[in-house]
Amino acid sequence: MKYFILTLMVLVLSILSGCSTNKNQNTTAAIDEDKICKTEKIVGSHIGKRVCRTQAEVDRLEENSQELIKRTISKTNSKTWK
């Protein structure tokens, strides 16, 4: 009987928490409008992860990636194999 009442209370609380309104929902939606969302593959998983970024974040990640590639190539080319 105790488990039944406890389960019922948890169920009622979860339903009530889902029905509550949040004043910040509209502001969050306005902020998220300029984000670009896509599903990215994760190494070692068949399930992708949804990632949302602004255009500035996407541009910065691209620049950092290109810079890393250039540094890696220049380090590889500077080494001489004897």
C-alpha positions as CSV (number, residue, x, y, z in Angstrom):
1,M,0.0,0.0,0.0
2,K,2.9,2.4,0.8
3,Y,4.4,1.8,-2.6
4,F,1.1,2.5,-4.3
5,I,0.7,5.8,-2.6
6,L,4.3,6.8,-3.2
7,T,4.0,5.9,-6.9
8,L,0.7,7.8,-7.1
9,M,2.3,10.9,-5.5
10,V,5.3,10.8,-7.9
11,L,2.9,10.4,-10.9
12,V,0.7,13.4,-9.8
13,L,3.8,15.6,-9.1
14,S,5.3,14.8,-12.5
15,I,2.0,15.6,-14.3
16,L,1.7,18.9,-12.4
17,S,5.3,19.9,-13.1
18,G,4.7,19.3,-16.8
19,C,1.7,21.6,-16.7
20,S,3.4,24.5,-15.1
21,T,4.1,27.5,-17.3
22,N,7.4,29.3,-17.4
23,K,7.6,33.0,-18.3
24,N,11.1,32.5,-19.7
25,Q,10.0,30.2,-22.4
26,N,9.2,33.0,-24.8
27,T,12.5,34.7,-24.2
28,T,14.4,31.5,-24.7
29,A,12.6,30.9,-28.0
30,A,13.5,34.3,-29.2
31,I,17.2,33.8,-28.3
32,D,17.3,30.3,-30.0
33,E,15.8,31.6,-33.3
34,D,19.3,32.6,-34.6
35,K,20.8,29.2,-33.7
36,I,21.6,26.6,-36.3
37,C,20.8,23.1,-35.2
38,K,22.0,19.8,-36.7
39,T,22.7,16.3,-35.7
40,E,26.4,15.4,-35.3
41,K,27.8,11.9,-35.3
42,I,29.5,10.8,-32.1
43,V,32.6,8.6,-32.2
44,G,31.7,5.1,-30.9
45,S,27.9,5.6,-31.1
46,H,25.3,5.0,-33.7
47,I,23.1,7.6,-32.2
48,G,23.8,11.2,-33.2
49,K,23.6,14.2,-30.9
50,R,21.6,17.4,-31.7
51,V,23.8,20.4,-31.4
52,C,22.6,24.0,-31.8
53,R,25.1,26.9,-32.3
54,T,25.0,30.5,-33.5
55,Q,26.6,31.4,-36.8
56,A,29.5,33.1,-35.0
57,E,30.2,29.9,-33.1
58,V,30.1,27.8,-36.3
59,D,32.5,30.3,-38.0
60,R,34.9,30.2,-35.0
61,L,34.9,26.4,-34.9
62,E,35.7,26.3,-38.7
63,E,38.6,28.8,-38.3
64,N,40.0,26.8,-35.3
65,S,39.8,23.6,-37.3
66,Q,41.5,25.1,-40.3
67,E,44.3,26.5,-38.2
68,L,44.8,23.1,-36.5
69,I,45.0,21.4,-39.8
70,K,47.6,23.9,-41.1
71,R,49.7,23.5,-38.0
72,T,49.6,19.7,-38.2
73,I,50.6,19.8,-41.9
74,S,53.4,22.2,-41.3
75,K,54.8,20.1,-38.4
76,T,54.6,17.0,-40.5
77,N,56.3,18.6,-43.4
78,S,59.1,20.2,-41.3
79,K,60.2,16.8,-40.0
80,T,62.7,15.0,-42.2
81,W,62.9,11.3,-42.3
82,K,66.4,9.9,-42.2
